[in-house]
Amino acid sequence: MHLLDLLLSLSPTSFSNFGQLIARLKEKKAINSWNYKVIATSEKQENDKGKYYVAKFQLLEELPKEKQDELTILSQKYTPVLDKKE
């Protein structure tokens, strides 16, 4: 059971760490992003222009096969919801 579904909107200039995560997944030839444990954290920052948050993504170890299979089933369940054109 999961407690929360959340989509995070980021501005185009905020994709540095996300791009690094995708590059590491490509290096590992990951077929599905959920094959690996990923930790996403946010940190509040402040500069002359104001306050903002930085998203940090960490790619950790590959998940066990049974967990990957479970997540594949969940992905198939939610794909129609995430592919909406509305």
PyMOL commands that place a pseudoatom at each C-alpha (Angstrom):
pseudoatom trace, name=CA, resn=MET, resi=1, chain=A, elem=C, hetatm=0, pos=[0.000, 0.000, 0.000]
pseudoatom trace, name=CA, resn=HIS, resi=2, chain=A, elem=C, hetatm=0, pos=[1.267, 3.455, -0.791]
pseudoatom trace, name=CA, resn=LEU, resi=3, chain=A, elem=C, hetatm=0, pos=[0.233, 6.596, 1.011]
pseudoatom trace, name=CA, resn=LEU, resi=4, chain=A, elem=C, hetatm=0, pos=[0.731, 9.324, -1.564]
pseudoatom trace, name=CA, resn=ASP, resi=5, chain=A, elem=C, hetatm=0, pos=[0.898, 9.903, -5.301]
pseudoatom trace, name=CA, resn=LEU, resi=6, chain=A, elem=C, hetatm=0, pos=[2.632, 13.155, -6.107]
pseudoatom trace, name=CA, resn=LEU, resi=7, chain=A, elem=C, hetatm=0, pos=[3.742, 14.828, -9.311]
pseudoatom trace, name=CA, resn=LEU, resi=8, chain=A, elem=C, hetatm=0, pos=[6.474, 17.413, -8.888]
pseudoatom trace, name=CA, resn=SER, resi=9, chain=A, elem=C, hetatm=0, pos=[6.547, 20.325, -11.317]
pseudoatom trace, name=CA, resn=LEU, resi=10, chain=A, elem=C, hetatm=0, pos=[9.992, 21.789, -11.923]
pseudoatom trace, name=CA, resn=SER, resi=11, chain=A, elem=C, hetatm=0, pos=[11.003, 24.750, -14.034]
pseudoatom trace, name=CA, resn=PRO, resi=12, chain=A, elem=C, hetatm=0, pos=[13.195, 23.965, -17.082]
pseudoatom trace, name=CA, resn=THR, resi=13, chain=A, elem=C, hetatm=0, pos=[16.212, 25.480, -15.305]
pseudoatom trace, name=CA, resn=SER, resi=14, chain=A, elem=C, hetatm=0, pos=[15.773, 23.094, -12.363]
pseudoatom trace, name=CA, resn=PHE, resi=15, chain=A, elem=C, hetatm=0, pos=[16.649, 19.818, -14.075]
pseudoatom trace, name=CA, resn=SER, resi=16, chain=A, elem=C, hetatm=0, pos=[20.370, 19.527, -13.368]
pseudoatom trace, name=CA, resn=ASN, resi=17, chain=A, elem=C, hetatm=0, pos=[20.175, 16.800, -10.694]
pseudoatom trace, name=CA, resn=PHE, resi=18, chain=A, elem=C, hetatm=0, pos=[17.276, 15.086, -12.452]
pseudoatom trace, name=CA, resn=GLY, resi=19, chain=A, elem=C, hetatm=0, pos=[19.343, 15.008, -15.664]
pseudoatom trace, name=CA, resn=GLN, resi=20, chain=A, elem=C, hetatm=0, pos=[22.228, 13.439, -13.745]
pseudoatom trace, name=CA, resn=LEU, resi=21, chain=A, elem=C, hetatm=0, pos=[19.870, 10.778, -12.405]
pseudoatom trace, name=CA, resn=ILE, resi=22, chain=A, elem=C, hetatm=0, pos=[18.646, 9.950, -15.913]
pseudoatom trace, name=CA, resn=ALA, resi=23, chain=A, elem=C, hetatm=0, pos=[22.253, 9.811, -17.186]
pseudoatom trace, name=CA, resn=ARG, resi=24, chain=A, elem=C, hetatm=0, pos=[23.188, 7.325, -14.438]
pseudoatom trace, name=CA, resn=LEU, resi=25, chain=A, elem=C, hetatm=0, pos=[20.147, 5.179, -15.252]
pseudoatom trace, name=CA, resn=LYS, resi=26, chain=A, elem=C, hetatm=0, pos=[21.230, 5.164, -18.915]
pseudoatom trace, name=CA, resn=GLU, resi=27, chain=A, elem=C, hetatm=0, pos=[24.793, 4.221, -17.925]
pseudoatom trace, name=CA, resn=LYS, resi=28, chain=A, elem=C, hetatm=0, pos=[23.415, 1.230, -16.035]
pseudoatom trace, name=CA, resn=LYS, resi=29, chain=A, elem=C, hetatm=0, pos=[21.189, 0.383, -19.018]
pseudoatom trace, name=CA, resn=ALA, resi=30, chain=A, elem=C, hetatm=0, pos=[18.143, 0.383, -16.728]
pseudoatom trace, name=CA, resn=ILE, resi=31, chain=A, elem=C, hetatm=0, pos=[15.082, -0.759, -18.645]
pseudoatom trace, name=CA, resn=ASN, resi=32, chain=A, elem=C, hetatm=0, pos=[12.788, 0.703, -15.965]
pseudoatom trace, name=CA, resn=SER, resi=33, chain=A, elem=C, hetatm=0, pos=[13.629, 3.528, -13.585]
pseudoatom trace, name=CA, resn=TRP, resi=34, chain=A, elem=C, hetatm=0, pos=[12.047, 1.574, -10.721]
pseudoatom trace, name=CA, resn=ASN, resi=35, chain=A, elem=C, hetatm=0, pos=[14.686, -1.151, -10.972]
pseudoatom trace, name=CA, resn=TYR, resi=36, chain=A, elem=C, hetatm=0, pos=[16.823, 0.963, -8.627]
pseudoatom trace, name=CA, resn=LYS, resi=37, chain=A, elem=C, hetatm=0, pos=[16.257, 2.521, -5.249]
pseudoatom trace, name=CA, resn=VAL, resi=38, chain=A, elem=C, hetatm=0, pos=[16.064, 6.291, -5.712]
pseudoatom trace, name=CA, resn=ILE, resi=39, chain=A, elem=C, hetatm=0, pos=[15.991, 8.849, -2.941]
pseudoatom trace, name=CA, resn=ALA, resi=40, chain=A, elem=C, hetatm=0, pos=[14.587, 12.281, -3.734]
pseudoatom trace, name=CA, resn=THR, resi=41, chain=A, elem=C, hetatm=0, pos=[15.030, 15.079, -1.225]
pseudoatom trace, name=CA, resn=SER, resi=42, chain=A, elem=C, hetatm=0, pos=[14.409, 18.802, -1.295]
pseudoatom trace, name=CA, resn=GLU, resi=43, chain=A, elem=C, hetatm=0, pos=[16.350, 21.539, 0.408]
pseudoatom trace, name=CA, resn=LYS, resi=44, chain=A, elem=C, hetatm=0, pos=[15.238, 25.097, 0.971]
pseudoatom trace, name=CA, resn=GLN, resi=45, chain=A, elem=C, hetatm=0, pos=[17.714, 27.643, -0.389]
pseudoatom trace, name=CA, resn=GLU, resi=46, chain=A, elem=C, hetatm=0, pos=[17.814, 31.422, -0.298]
pseudoatom trace, name=CA, resn=ASN, resi=47, chain=A, elem=C, hetatm=0, pos=[19.624, 34.051, -2.345]
pseudoatom trace, name=CA, resn=ASP, resi=48, chain=A, elem=C, hetatm=0, pos=[19.199, 37.722, -3.334]
pseudoatom trace, name=CA, resn=LYS, resi=49, chain=A, elem=C, hetatm=0, pos=[16.189, 36.860, -5.518]
pseudoatom trace, name=CA, resn=GLY, resi=50, chain=A, elem=C, hetatm=0, pos=[14.310, 34.990, -2.787]
pseudoatom trace, name=CA, resn=LYS, resi=51, chain=A, elem=C, hetatm=0, pos=[13.671, 31.529, -1.429]
pseudoatom trace, name=CA, resn=TYR, resi=52, chain=A, elem=C, hetatm=0, pos=[13.484, 28.364, -3.519]
pseudoatom trace, name=CA, resn=TYR, resi=53, chain=A, elem=C, hetatm=0, pos=[13.858, 24.615, -3.219]
pseudoatom trace, name=CA, resn=VAL, resi=54, chain=A, elem=C, hetatm=0, pos=[16.496, 22.360, -4.755]
pseudoatom trace, name=CA, resn=ALA, resi=55, chain=A, elem=C, hetatm=0, pos=[15.539, 18.761, -5.592]
pseudoatom trace, name=CA, resn=LYS, resi=56, chain=A, elem=C, hetatm=0, pos=[18.315, 16.198, -5.133]
pseudoatom trace, name=CA, resn=PHE, resi=57, chain=A, elem=C, hetatm=0, pos=[18.071, 12.699, -6.607]
pseudoatom trace, name=CA, resn=GLN, resi=58, chain=A, elem=C, hetatm=0, pos=[20.309, 9.815, -5.525]
pseudoatom trace, name=CA, resn=LEU, resi=59, chain=A, elem=C, hetatm=0, pos=[20.514, 6.512, -7.393]
pseudoatom trace, name=CA, resn=LEU, resi=60, chain=A, elem=C, hetatm=0, pos=[21.277, 3.650, -5.020]
pseudoatom trace, name=CA, resn=GLU, resi=61, chain=A, elem=C, hetatm=0, pos=[21.371, -0.139, -5.327]
pseudoatom trace, name=CA, resn=GLU, resi=62, chain=A, elem=C, hetatm=0, pos=[19.306, -2.217, -7.725]
pseudoatom trace, name=CA, resn=LEU, resi=63, chain=A, elem=C, hetatm=0, pos=[16.123, -3.573, -6.161]
pseudoatom trace, name=CA, resn=PRO, resi=64, chain=A, elem=C, hetatm=0, pos=[15.486, -7.332, -5.823]
pseudoatom trace, name=CA, resn=LYS, resi=65, chain=A, elem=C, hetatm=0, pos=[13.719, -8.943, -8.797]
pseudoatom trace, name=CA, resn=GLU, resi=66, chain=A, elem=C, hetatm=0, pos=[10.468, -9.543, -6.874]
pseudoatom trace, name=CA, resn=LYS, resi=67, chain=A, elem=C, hetatm=0, pos=[10.267, -5.861, -5.902]
pseudoatom trace, name=CA, resn=GLN, resi=68, chain=A, elem=C, hetatm=0, pos=[10.926, -4.837, -9.514]
pseudoatom trace, name=CA, resn=ASP, resi=69, chain=A, elem=C, hetatm=0, pos=[8.070, -7.097, -10.639]
pseudoatom trace, name=CA, resn=GLU, resi=70, chain=A, elem=C, hetatm=0, pos=[5.745, -5.564, -8.037]
pseudoatom trace, name=CA, resn=LEU, resi=71, chain=A, elem=C, hetatm=0, pos=[6.623, -2.058, -9.194]
pseudoatom trace, name=CA, resn=THR, resi=72, chain=A, elem=C, hetatm=0, pos=[6.116, -3.036, -12.843]
pseudoatom trace, name=CA, resn=ILE, resi=73, chain=A, elem=C, hetatm=0, pos=[2.540, -4.068, -12.001]
pseudoatom trace, name=CA, resn=LEU, resi=74, chain=A, elem=C, hetatm=0, pos=[1.963, -0.723, -10.236]
pseudoatom trace, name=CA, resn=SER, resi=75, chain=A, elem=C, hetatm=0, pos=[3.389, 1.131, -13.227]
pseudoatom trace, name=CA, resn=GLN, resi=76, chain=A, elem=C, hetatm=0, pos=[0.975, -0.633, -15.555]
pseudoatom trace, name=CA, resn=LYS, resi=77, chain=A, elem=C, hetatm=0, pos=[-1.887, 0.274, -13.217]
pseudoatom trace, name=CA, resn=TYR, resi=78, chain=A, elem=C, hetatm=0, pos=[-1.036, 3.994, -13.143]
pseudoatom trace, name=CA, resn=THR, resi=79, chain=A, elem=C, hetatm=0, pos=[0.145, 4.484, -16.743]
pseudoatom trace, name=CA, resn=PRO, resi=80, chain=A, elem=C, hetatm=0, pos=[-3.371, 5.303, -18.013]
pseudoatom trace, name=CA, resn=VAL, resi=81, chain=A, elem=C, hetatm=0, pos=[-3.758, 7.920, -15.254]
pseudoatom trace, name=CA, resn=LEU, resi=82, chain=A, elem=C, hetatm=0, pos=[-0.416, 9.603, -16.034]
pseudoatom trace, name=CA, resn=ASP, resi=83, chain=A, elem=C, hetatm=0, pos=[-0.949, 9.527, -19.820]
pseudoatom trace, name=CA, resn=LYS, resi=84, chain=A, elem=C, hetatm=0, pos=[-4.103, 11.695, -19.699]
pseudoatom trace, name=CA, resn=LYS, resi=85, chain=A, elem=C, hetatm=0, pos=[-4.211, 14.536, -22.199]
pseudoatom trace, name=CA, resn=GLU, resi=86, chain=A, elem=C, hetatm=0, pos=[-6.521, 16.663, -20.013]
for i in range(1, 86): cmd.bond("trace and resi %d" % i, "trace and resi %d" % (i + 1))
show_as sticks, trace
zoom trace
